[in-house]
Amino acid sequence: MARRVGQDELFAPRGVSGKHTAAMFAQRRLGVALLAIALALLPLVGLAAEPPPLIFEAPPRFTELADRLRKLNPEAISAAMELVGLDVAGLPVTIILATEDSDMARRTAPWVSGYTVISSGAIVLFPERQVAYPHGSLEALLLHELTHVFAMRAAGGRLGPRWFEEGIAMAASGERDLEDQAWGVWIGLTATRTPLEEIDRLFSRDPPFVQKAYLLSEAVVRHLMTSMGPYAVHRILVERAHGASFEEAFQKVTGRTLPEFETAFWAQQTAWRRWIPVVTSSTIIWVAIIVVALAAFRKQRQRTAAVKRQWEKEGEEP
């Protein structure tokens, strides 16, 4: 009669009892489990993904500019990749520096400084145009457009609503200046509730409405990340890559429907909440210091002039 060979006995080294072998296998299983947990936690310990190569297509007069943009902070690029959960950089990103006499410039509204070509993932920048809001420089604009490329790759090429896509890119670029704060105050004090679908429509209107759409998109996405955790964007994009609709992905990750999330967002957009970042921003603090200093200087000059007038008056008296 053939004897059934147990797993522990089959793999037992010579001179080791089955009891000891079982203990060894338990330790091995524990080690494998710990290794699996460690590997699963690697994305959470700050290991930055390697940015993709940037390939510039530019006329000779933009050579120096291309060299400058090629040195875009790799840590900022990696942070944008981390925001959308892109672990593998993928193919190189082509960046076209277009002149104003090019067909691309003629087909694009004059206030647009750059855009991403959805079909190819290429980025087009117009260096001869004034960099429009919400970007303070060509570097910030390039990082913004790179984030669009990364988000598309993370979602498997499936786009979300415009407010979501632009809000991610705004959060990645991280630039918030005095103009941002002023617009935030205006929205908090005067703007009525704007539905998410309406924010998307604002992007197709005139520049002031587009500016408002950018600011609102960033505010909505930042609220998403604050209320649902920093990996909410990543998880939504993963669900999109697996074939879920945006509405399905959003509800699965947040536990809320889009209308419910929208209601919660606007409930927090009070005038006081909008004033807080303005009043406490470093820009406003320095402006206040300068104003106070100028006022003190002016007061001192007035006092000095008054003293001089008093001296002159005293000198004229017999």
Secondary structure, 3 states (H helix, E strand, C coil): CCCCCCHHHHCCCCCCCHHHHHHHHHHHHHHHHHHHHHHHHHHHHCCCCCCCCEEEECCHHHHHHHHHHHCCCHHHHHHHHHHHCCCCCCCCEEEEECCCCCHHHHCCCCCCCEEECCCCCCEEECCCCCCCCCCCCHHHHHHHHHHHHHHHHHCCCCCCCHHHHHHHHHHHHCCCCHHHHHHHHHHHHHCCCCCHHHHHHHCCCCHHHHHHHHHHHHHHHHHHHHHHCCCHHHHHHHHHHCCCCHHHHHHHHHCCCHHHHHHHHHHCCCHHHHHHHHHHCHHHHHHHHHHHHHHHHHHHHHHHHHHHHHHHHHHHCC
